[in-house]
Amino acid sequence: MKTELSPFARGYIACALWLCDNDGGPTPTIDELADETLARMVADCAAFTESCHAYLVAANEQGRDDKQLGHDFYLTRNGHGAGFWDRGLGKLGDELTAMADPFGSYELYIGDDGKLYGSD
Protein backbone atom coordinates (compact mmCIF):
# COMPACT_ATOMS: atom_id res chain seq x y z
CA MET A 1 0.00 0.00 0.00
CA LYS A 2 2.84 2.42 0.76
CA THR A 3 3.91 2.61 -2.88
CA GLU A 4 0.31 3.17 -4.03
CA LEU A 5 -0.22 6.39 -2.09
CA SER A 6 -1.56 9.42 -3.93
CA PRO A 7 0.59 12.55 -4.02
CA PHE A 8 -1.94 14.18 -1.66
CA ALA A 9 -1.56 11.35 0.89
CA ARG A 10 2.22 11.38 0.50
CA GLY A 11 2.33 15.11 1.24
CA TYR A 12 0.03 14.66 4.24
CA ILE A 13 2.07 11.79 5.67
CA ALA A 14 5.40 13.53 5.04
CA CYS A 15 4.15 16.57 6.96
CA ALA A 16 2.92 14.41 9.86
CA LEU A 17 6.26 12.62 10.06
CA TRP A 18 8.19 15.89 9.86
CA LEU A 19 6.21 17.29 12.80
CA CYS A 20 6.31 14.10 14.88
CA ASP A 21 8.07 14.54 18.21
CA ASN A 22 10.85 11.97 17.94
CA ASP A 23 12.72 12.97 21.13
CA GLY A 24 15.28 14.89 19.10
CA GLY A 25 16.02 11.94 16.80
CA PRO A 26 15.82 11.89 13.03
CA THR A 27 12.51 12.40 11.27
CA PRO A 28 10.63 9.10 11.29
CA THR A 29 9.87 7.32 8.02
CA ILE A 30 6.65 5.94 6.63
CA ASP A 31 7.87 2.44 7.50
CA GLU A 32 7.63 3.37 11.18
CA LEU A 33 3.86 3.96 10.96
CA ALA A 34 1.71 1.25 12.50
CA ASP A 35 -0.49 -0.36 9.85
CA GLU A 36 -3.68 1.01 11.41
CA THR A 37 -2.18 4.49 11.58
CA LEU A 38 -1.28 4.45 7.90
CA ALA A 39 -4.74 3.13 7.04
CA ARG A 40 -6.41 5.91 9.05
CA MET A 41 -4.25 8.60 7.46
CA VAL A 42 -4.99 7.33 3.95
CA ALA A 43 -8.72 7.10 4.74
CA ASP A 44 -8.77 10.67 6.10
CA CYS A 45 -7.01 11.94 2.97
CA ALA A 46 -9.47 10.08 0.75
CA ALA A 47 -12.46 11.43 2.66
CA PHE A 48 -11.15 14.98 2.49
CA THR A 49 -10.26 14.87 -1.20
CA GLU A 50 -13.64 13.35 -2.02
CA SER A 51 -15.56 15.94 0.00
CA CYS A 52 -13.84 18.93 -1.57
CA HIS A 53 -12.65 17.67 -4.93
CA ALA A 54 -13.75 20.79 -6.84
CA TYR A 55 -11.91 23.06 -4.40
CA LEU A 56 -8.71 21.03 -4.75
CA VAL A 57 -8.98 21.16 -8.54
CA ALA A 58 -9.34 24.95 -8.28
CA ALA A 59 -6.24 25.07 -6.05
CA ASN A 60 -4.36 22.98 -8.65
CA GLU A 61 -5.41 25.51 -11.28
CA GLN A 62 -3.85 28.21 -9.11
CA GLY A 63 -0.52 26.36 -9.14
CA ARG A 64 -0.80 24.30 -5.94
CA ASP A 65 0.23 20.67 -6.39
CA ASP A 66 -1.44 17.77 -4.63
CA LYS A 67 1.57 17.05 -2.42
CA GLN A 68 1.50 20.60 -1.04
CA LEU A 69 -2.26 20.41 -0.58
CA GLY A 70 -1.87 17.21 1.45
CA HIS A 71 0.78 18.95 3.54
CA ASP A 72 -1.61 21.86 4.10
CA PHE A 73 -4.45 19.52 5.07
CA TYR A 74 -2.31 18.10 7.87
CA LEU A 75 -1.24 21.55 9.07
CA THR A 76 -4.76 22.94 8.90
CA ARG A 77 -6.58 20.10 10.65
CA ASN A 78 -4.05 20.26 13.49
CA GLY A 79 -4.24 24.04 13.92
CA HIS A 80 -0.63 24.81 13.05
CA GLY A 81 0.40 28.35 12.17
CA ALA A 82 0.24 27.70 8.43
CA GLY A 83 -2.13 25.87 6.13
CA PHE A 84 -4.70 26.46 3.44
CA TRP A 85 -5.52 29.96 4.63
CA ASP A 86 -1.84 30.92 4.44
CA ARG A 87 -1.11 30.10 0.78
CA GLY A 88 -2.47 33.11 -1.06
CA LEU A 89 -5.62 31.26 -2.12
CA GLY A 90 -8.00 33.85 -0.67
CA LYS A 91 -11.59 32.64 -0.34
CA LEU A 92 -10.61 29.23 -1.71
CA GLY A 93 -8.11 28.83 1.14
CA ASP A 94 -10.81 29.82 3.62
CA GLU A 95 -13.19 27.23 2.12
CA LEU A 96 -10.57 24.47 2.32
CA THR A 97 -9.82 25.46 5.92
CA ALA A 98 -13.51 25.23 6.82
CA MET A 99 -13.70 21.80 5.19
CA ALA A 100 -10.63 20.56 7.10
CA ASP A 101 -11.88 21.73 10.51
CA PRO A 102 -14.44 18.91 11.04
CA PHE A 103 -11.66 16.34 10.72
CA GLY A 104 -10.24 17.53 14.04
CA SER A 105 -6.72 16.99 15.27
CA TYR A 106 -4.74 13.83 14.52
CA GLU A 107 -1.16 13.87 15.74
CA LEU A 108 1.43 11.10 15.79
CA TYR A 109 3.13 9.64 18.85
CA ILE A 110 5.61 6.84 19.36
CA GLY A 111 4.14 3.70 20.94
CA ASP A 112 5.90 1.36 23.32
CA ASP A 113 6.65 -0.91 20.36
CA GLY A 114 8.48 1.91 18.56
CA LYS A 115 5.75 2.27 15.92
CA LEU A 116 3.92 5.53 15.26
CA TYR A 117 0.26 5.81 16.23
CA GLY A 118 -2.28 8.59 15.82
CA SER A 119 -4.20 10.34 18.52
CA ASP A 120 -7.40 12.33 18.04
C-alpha positions in Angstrom: 0.0 0.0 0.0 2.8 2.4 0.8 3.9 2.6 -2.9 0.3 3.2 -4.0 -0.2 6.4 -2.1 -1.6 9.4 -3.9 0.6 12.5 -4.0 -1.9 14.2 -1.7 -1.6 11.4 0.9 2.2 11.4 0.5 2.3 15.1 1.2 0.0 14.7 4.2 2.1 11.8 5.7 5.4 13.5 5.0 4.2 16.6 7.0 2.9 14.4 9.9 6.3 12.6 10.1 8.2 15.9 9.9 6.2 17.3 12.8 6.3 14.1 14.9 8.1 14.5 18.2 10.9 12.0 17.9 12.7 13.0 21.1 15.3 14.9 19.1 16.0 11.9 16.8 15.8 11.9 13.0 12.5 12.4 11.3 10.6 9.1 11.3 9.9 7.3 8.0 6.6 5.9 6.6 7.9 2.4 7.5 7.6 3.4 11.2 3.9 4.0 11.0 1.7 1.2 12.5 -0.5 -0.4 9.9 -3.7 1.0 11.4 -2.2 4.5 11.6 -1.3 4.4 7.9 -4.7 3.1 7.0 -6.4 5.9 9.0 -4.2 8.6 7.5 -5.0 7.3 3.9 -8.7 7.1 4.7 -8.8 10.7 6.1 -7.0 11.9 3.0 -9.5 10.1 0.7 -12.5 11.4 2.7 -11.1 15.0 2.5 -10.3 14.9 -1.2 -13.6 13.4 -2.0 -15.6 15.9 0.0 -13.8 18.9 -1.6 -12.6 17.7 -4.9 -13.7 20.8 -6.8 -11.9 23.1 -4.4 -8.7 21.0 -4.7 -9.0 21.2 -8.5 -9.3 24.9 -8.3 -6.2 25.1 -6.1 -4.4 23.0 -8.7 -5.4 25.5 -11.3 -3.9 28.2 -9.1 -0.5 26.4 -9.1 -0.8 24.3 -5.9 0.2 20.7 -6.4 -1.4 17.8 -4.6 1.6 17.0 -2.4 1.5 20.6 -1.0 -2.3 20.4 -0.6 -1.9 17.2 1.4 0.8 19.0 3.5 -1.6 21.9 4.1 -4.5 19.5 5.1 -2.3 18.1 7.9 -1.2 21.6 9.1 -4.8 22.9 8.9 -6.6 20.1 10.6 -4.1 20.3 13.5 -4.2 24.0 13.9 -0.6 24.8 13.0 0.4 28.3 12.2 0.2 27.7 8.4 -2.1 25.9 6.1 -4.7 26.5 3.4 -5.5 30.0 4.6 -1.8 30.9 4.4 -1.1 30.1 0.8 -2.5 33.1 -1.1 -5.6 31.3 -2.1 -8.0 33.9 -0.7 -11.6 32.6 -0.3 -10.6 29.2 -1.7 -8.1 28.8 1.1 -10.8 29.8 3.6 -13.2 27.2 2.1 -10.6 24.5 2.3 -9.8 25.5 5.9 -13.5 25.2 6.8 -13.7 21.8 5.2 -10.6 20.6 7.1 -11.9 21.7 10.5 -14.4 18.9 11.0 -11.7 16.3 10.7 -10.2 17.5 14.0 -6.7 17.0 15.3 -4.7 13.8 14.5 -1.2 13.9 15.7 1.4 11.1 15.8 3.1 9.6 18.8 5.6 6.8 19.4 4.1 3.7 20.9 5.9 1.4 23.3 6.6 -0.9 20.4 8.5 1.9 18.6 5.8 2.3 15.9 3.9 5.5 15.3 0.3 5.8 16.2 -2.3 8.6 15.8 -4.2 10.3 18.5 -7.4 12.3 18.0 
